[in-house]
C-alpha cells in the first residue's frame, strides 16, 4: 500500500454509521497532513439495516478523481454478515487490507492474499458504554491498528469532536478498546 495515496471503501448497514466513520477518518487524515481528502458517499434505499457503502480517498496531493472507489487498498466492513450477502471485497488491490467487525476468529477469513484484521467491535462498543449496534467509533480503532497510517490519538480527537454532544468519551473509549482488541492476520 502506498501511504501517499490510499483508497478506502467502507461497508455497513443503514444506521451503523459507516458514512460518519469515513467522515471522521477523513477529518483526522486531513489534520494529519493528507492535503487531498475526498469522501464519496453512495446511497441506496437509505433505510435502517440496508447495505450502504462510502468511498474515502486520501492523498498527500490534491485529488481530482471524485468517483466511488472501485480498486480499494482497504475495505472496512462494519457487519461481518455483509460478506455473505455481497462481494464487498470486490476490486480490492492485491495485498490489500480487510478490516472486519466480527465475533469470529481471524483464521476463519481467507481472501486470496489480502491481509485481514478483526475485532468484536459490537461487543467492545457496548463495553465502552455505547448502545448495541453503534459500531462506527469502534471500527475506526480497528482501522487505525490494522492500517498503521494514522495515529489513534488523531482519530480519537476527531471522534470526540464529532460526538461532542453524544457520548464523546464513550465513543473515544470504543475506538481505544477496539484498537487494543484487534487481531491481525497475515496474508490470507
C-alpha positions in Angstrom: 0.0 0.0 0.0 1.3 3.4 -1.0 0.9 5.7 2.0 0.9 8.8 -0.3 -2.4 7.8 -1.8 -4.9 5.4 -0.2 -8.4 4.4 -1.3 -10.7 3.0 1.4 -14.2 1.6 0.9 -16.5 1.4 3.9 -19.4 -1.1 4.0 -22.1 -1.2 6.6 -25.8 -1.1 7.2 -28.0 1.9 7.4 -27.8 3.2 11.0 -24.4 1.7 11.8 -22.6 4.9 10.9 -20.3 3.8 8.1 -20.6 7.2 6.5 -19.9 9.0 9.8 -16.9 6.8 10.4 -15.5 7.6 7.0 -16.1 11.3 7.6 -14.3 11.2 11.0 -11.3 9.4 9.4 -11.3 12.0 6.6 -11.1 14.9 9.0 -8.3 13.2 11.0 -6.3 12.4 7.9 -6.6 16.0 6.7 -5.5 17.3 10.1 -2.6 14.8 10.0 -1.1 16.2 6.8 -3.0 14.5 3.9 -4.0 17.5 1.9 -6.1 15.6 -0.5 -9.2 14.1 1.1 -12.3 13.1 -0.8 -15.3 11.3 0.6 -17.8 9.9 -1.9 -20.9 8.6 -0.1 -23.1 6.2 -2.1 -26.7 5.9 -1.0 -29.2 3.2 -2.0 -32.5 2.8 -0.3 -31.2 4.7 2.8 -33.3 2.6 5.2 -32.1 1.3 8.5 -30.4 -2.1 8.1 -30.0 -1.8 4.3 -26.4 -2.2 3.0 -24.6 1.1 2.4 -21.1 2.0 1.4 -18.9 5.0 1.0 -15.6 5.7 -0.5 -12.8 7.7 1.1 -9.7 8.7 -0.9 -6.7 10.3 0.9 -3.6 11.6 -0.6 -0.6 13.8 0.1 -1.5 15.6 -3.2 -4.8 17.2 -4.5 -7.4 14.6 -5.5 -9.1 15.1 -8.9 -11.0 11.8 -9.2 -14.2 12.1 -7.2 -15.7 8.8 -8.4 -16.6 6.0 -6.0 -13.7 3.6 -5.2 -13.6 0.5 -7.4 -10.0 -0.6 -6.6 -9.6 0.0 -2.8 -6.4 -0.5 -0.9 -8.5 -1.1 2.3 -12.1 -2.4 2.8 -13.7 -1.8 6.1 -16.7 -3.9 7.0 -18.9 -2.9 9.9 -21.0 -6.1 9.8 -19.4 -9.4 9.0 -22.7 -10.8 7.7 -22.4 -8.5 4.7 -19.7 -10.9 3.5 -22.5 -13.5 2.9 -24.8 -11.0 1.1 -22.5 -9.3 -1.4 -18.9 -9.3 -2.7 -17.9 -6.3 -0.6 -14.2 -7.1 -1.2 -14.7 -6.8 -5.0 -11.8 -4.9 -6.6 -9.5 -5.0 -3.5 -6.0 -4.5 -4.7 -3.6 -7.4 -4.4 -2.1 -7.5 -0.9 -4.9 -5.1 0.3 -6.3 -4.9 3.8 -9.7 -6.1 5.0 -11.0 -4.8 8.4 -14.0 -6.7 9.8 -16.3 -6.2 12.8 -16.9 -9.9 13.7 -17.1 -12.2 16.7 -15.3 -14.8 14.6 -11.5 -15.5 14.7 -9.2 -14.2 12.0 -8.4 -17.7 10.9 -12.0 -18.0 9.6 -11.4 -15.5 6.9 -9.4 -16.1 3.7 -9.3 -13.5 0.9 -6.8 -14.5 -1.8 -3.6 -12.9 -0.5 -5.1 -10.0 1.4 -4.3 -9.1 5.0 -7.2 -9.4 7.5 -7.8 -7.6 10.8 -10.8 -8.5 13.0 -12.3 -7.3 16.3 -15.6 -7.9 18.0 -16.5 -4.2 17.7 -20.1 -4.8 18.6 -19.2 -6.3 22.0 -16.4 -3.9 22.7 -18.5 -0.8 21.8 -21.2 -1.9 24.3 -18.5 -2.4 26.9 -17.4 1.2 26.3 -21.0 2.4 27.1 -22.5 2.7 23.6 -25.9 1.3 22.6 -26.0 -2.1 20.8 -25.3 -1.7 17.1 -23.3 1.6 17.3 -20.0 0.4 15.9 -18.6 3.3 13.9 -16.2 4.6 16.5 -15.0 1.2 17.4 -14.3 0.2 13.8 -12.2 3.3 13.5 -9.9 1.9 16.2 -9.6 -1.4 14.3 -8.8 0.6 11.1 -6.1 2.6 13.0 -4.4 -0.5 14.4 -4.6 -2.6 11.2 -3.6 0.1 8.7 -0.9 1.9 10.7 -1.4 5.0 8.6 -2.7 7.4 11.2 -2.2 7.7 15.0 -5.1 6.6 17.2 -4.8 9.9 19.1 -5.7 11.9 16.0 -8.7 9.7 15.4 -10.0 9.8 19.0 -9.7 13.6 18.9 -11.8 13.6 15.7 -14.3 11.2 17.3 -14.7 13.4 20.4 -15.3 16.4 18.1 -17.9 14.6 16.0 -19.8 13.2 19.0 -19.3 16.3 21.3 -23.0 16.1 22.3 -23.4 12.3 22.0 -21.2 10.4 24.4 -17.8 11.7 23.2 -15.8 9.8 25.9 -17.6 6.6 25.3 -17.1 6.8 21.6 -13.4 7.5 22.0 -13.2 4.6 24.5 -14.8 2.3 22.0 -12.1 3.2 19.5 -9.3 2.6 22.0 -10.8 -0.8 23.2 -11.2 -1.9 19.6 -7.7 -0.8 18.8 -6.4 -2.9 21.6 -8.8 -5.8 20.7 -7.7 -6.0 17.1 -6.3 -9.3 15.9 -4.1 -9.1 12.8 -3.8 -11.9 10.4 -1.2 -12.3 7.7 -1.9 -12.6 4.0 -4.9 -14.9 3.8 
